Amino acid sequence: MVRFRIRAIPAFAAVLCSAALLQGCTAQRAYQEGNALVAQQQVGAGLAKYREAVAADPGNALYRAALLRARDATATRLVEQAERELAAGRIDAARTAYQQVLEVDPANERGRAGMRQIEADRRHSALFEAARLDLEKKDVEAARQKLGAILSERPGHEGARQLLVELDEKAAVPAASSSEATLAASFRKPISLEFRDAPLRQVFEIIARHSGLNFVFDKDVRSDGRTSIFLKNSTVEAAVHFLLVTNQLERQVMDGNTILIYPNSAAKLKEYQELTVKTFYLANADAKSIANTFKTILKSRDVVVDEKLNLVILRDSPEAVKLATQLVALQDVAEPEVMLDVEVLEIKRSRIMDLGVAWPQSLGFAPLIGSSGAPISIDELRGLNSSVIGVTGVRATVNANKTDSDSNTLANPRIRVRNKEKAKVVIGDKVPNITTNVSPATTGSFLSQSINYVDVGLTLNVEPTIYLNNEVGIRISLEVSNLVDTIQTENAVAYRIGTRSATTMLQLKDGENQVLAGLINSEDRSSGSKVPGVGNLPILGRLFGSTRDTDDKTEIVLSITPHLVRTVQRPPAGAAEFSAGTESSFRRRPDTAVRLPTAQPTAQPATRPAVPVAPPLGQPATPAVPSVTGAPLSQPIGTAPAPYTVPPSAQPGVQVTPIPAPPATPPATQPVPPPGPSPLLASPAARPPGQ
């Protein structure tokens, strides 16, 4: 048994080695085939071969790198193709391309984001078409809700923005909150009310029977409260609003046709008023600025700022949240940008003329003996003659040279700058300035060197301000410097730098060019060596001296042209100014105008105008009778006042109730019901059963 195991071990090892060699050959073959397919632009088949190679040899880094490169290149190409299809409006082709991206790389984030964007676009398109149909059906609130859902997910949806502006222009009433949108149909019903010192709950009962709304009263609402209201051709919403405001009450919408009435006190507001939490994702505005706006205008306390995601979370009443949405729409707009086309031209001209004869400035005579440095004796001086005296400095040079040099340095930077942001362009060199510092120490002095770099060349600073009239104000600072001289000191090297600078503020139209010139540096120098007297002659003086004339002139020309990339967008009039409620409440005042379909006027029976009458002294006035617009008032309950009495101005202090005049043809005699506190209903159709 032992012998069998000993013999089996080498055989097993041989099998393993053979399998490993075979696997290595398979991986290498798949890798080479993948390279050939990728070279033939068959990337999909090449990826499959690379995957085979990696599966056969997982530890080979070369195979894995080839697979990653091919996969990333394929995914990038497909993503670009999908983006082109999406920009062209071919949604199905873009969806197919994104699906191919995910097949190549299931973890590709751009592919996943593209699929999410396509699904969102489909949903937004459906909502947009539904909003258009609602607007055609005059269902303003439904259209507004759908457009709000689109803009909450995609604030840059241009079609939804334009349709919302069109809706706001057509709709004369402000947008209602989502909880009140279901009551819009009942709120828009026309109504006319005439009550004087009537029980408040009875007035709400009349409104409930006419509109179909249900009113639930809090236990703290006074049961003996009375009110006076006179509305003609108004709406149910306006009637409820004025009754609540004049009686220090507040309302809370419970469902589609039920409204809770409660006292407008701090305790009741905390108990009944619903709060809404909304998150504002900001694209352009700063989150801190938006939060300060909420705290300043809306007096909101529950505001959270996330600077990392640039979002603001607000918790407040639905009316305040709606105002916050309008404020964010005004502030969260793209910053204006301008493209500055700048040309800087430095023109240098140098003229040098060196003409004349450079005569020696001095002559030297010295004896030739004693040249070894030994002193000369007097006897040697006595024997001096022309053969032992040397002359030095006898040399004349004829100069005839003229040098002309012209140079132009051109810089043409194009800078894109946001509104009221600074931009800087530096074209030149950084010159090192070495400074040596000597620091005293106990054992001696300590030397240290520091290097500071100085910008030499052209430095341009611009700061644009974009205005609403498509003009751009630009603050320009231009500085041109050059290295004039080098100064060598004992411990450092310093440079003398020549500088020319200009700073100005100008305002240009879009595309208007402005040239700034005049930075001229002109130097005329003349230096020479002449023989005194004859060297000053006009023409012959050049023969008795040499003169060097230098004329250097440098001019800086700056040309700047602004091109607006994005201008300041002025908001529509309806968005720039809107109602914000009162100091204590953000609830807006409703529109009191009744919107009825246009109809041809019908002939009405002739009636005598109503004459205000006063009740007899000692008789309490009865509340007026509510009526639907255009319907005649019914006969009041109780003792009827005598018609056609003296005007009320003759009886000061008496309440007056307007009573319509009797018709031209006296109606049939009707029984007078017994007196009672309840008024008649607005119309026979609105009376309760049994009356």
C-alpha angles and dihedrals in degrees: 000000000000092000091054092054092048091052093044094056097067091045092052091048090051091053091051093050091049091050091049093050091047091049091049092051091049092051093048092048091050091048093052092047089050091053091051093049093048090050087054090053091251093130097161094056090042090054090053091053091047090052090051090052092049091046091051094046110019094173096058108108093194093060093046092049091051090049093050093047094049093044094050093046092050093047092049092050093049092047091052090049091050092049091052091050091048092050089051091052096248097135097171093052091048090050091052091050092050090049089054089051091055091047090055095042115010091189095053106131095199090056092050092047089050092053091049090049092051092050090048091049091052091050093046092049091053092048091047093053090046090051091052090051091048090051091051088052090051090244095141098170095051091049091048092052092052093047090048090053090052095048093046090061098032113022092180095061099130096193093053091048093051093046090049091052090049090049092050091050093051097041113075095190122073120252116273124224120259093257092053096043091085090058094052095099093052093041092054094058113117120243141167121206132188114178130153119193091337126159108273096223092052090054090053088048091056091049091048093053092047099045103029093238125139120226121200117192126211116236091247094059106108113250093204095053116133131194144183122218133166117186127163123192093351135134135257091246092055092047092051091045095052093045091053095045096048094047099044093248134137133202138218123197108231101178141331095307107010127093126186116216117204137158117278097241132130093248094049092045090055090048101046110018111100119221127214128210116209131176118214114204106201123210101182111359123084115253093224091052092051091048091052089051091054092048094046103042103024096032087225118171102183099072123138123190123203106192094181094060093026094232136132125213116205129190114191144110119310090251092053092047090052091052089047090055091054092048092050090050088056095048104034096076130127116271115250114252135196133196112221115206105200129184120186117188123186112193117195125186125180126184119185124178122180111180133158144048117299103215120194113270094213143014124218126206120191133161115253094221118080091035089137088074098260116134118261118241126221092248090057091051090054091060096051117129136156092280095061099041119089125205122211133189096037099141132120126189126201111216120197109156134136122183125190122183129175125182133176123197114197127191119180109180120171113206128189109205134179121232113288093358125127125239128188132197122190120186116176142051138307109233116204116232110198117204125185118209122199114209119189118232137179093254095040141296122323120215122208130175128211128189123213121186119220122199111236118183133040123347120183124184120186133178116183128200116197118209132200093252091065092258125131125215111205128193106205129192117182125183126178118187134175137186109258106171143350118233116201115202131179096266105015148028118238132184132214107222125194115215136191119182139171131188124190144152119224138167121218137177123242106288095005115139125218126188120204113196138152101089091130127163112190124178125181116186132175123185131164150147118239141174107251114257104002092048090071095060112120100242107359089052089081088065092057099042147014124241128194115202118192124188115182122176128175126181130185118209122188122192119185130180123180120213115190113229097176124007132204108280112220109214120234118270092250092053096044094054125032140148118273103184122237135312092271101035137030093210109125125229109255124235112263096198117107116227110209128163114268111260135174113261115255126214114265126201113260113259134181115250117263114262119206110238133185127226119244116274112276093021114112117235117250122226118260120258118252115231140181115251111283097010119119118246118256125236110282122242121251132022108350116227118242109266125233097021125155115301115275091245088073091059108052119201095026121125113237124211118192111234121187118242119255116264120263092253111051110239124232116284111273126195114255111234119227117272117270141157097248118092125225120266123260095254138352090259091057096049118112118251115281097031 
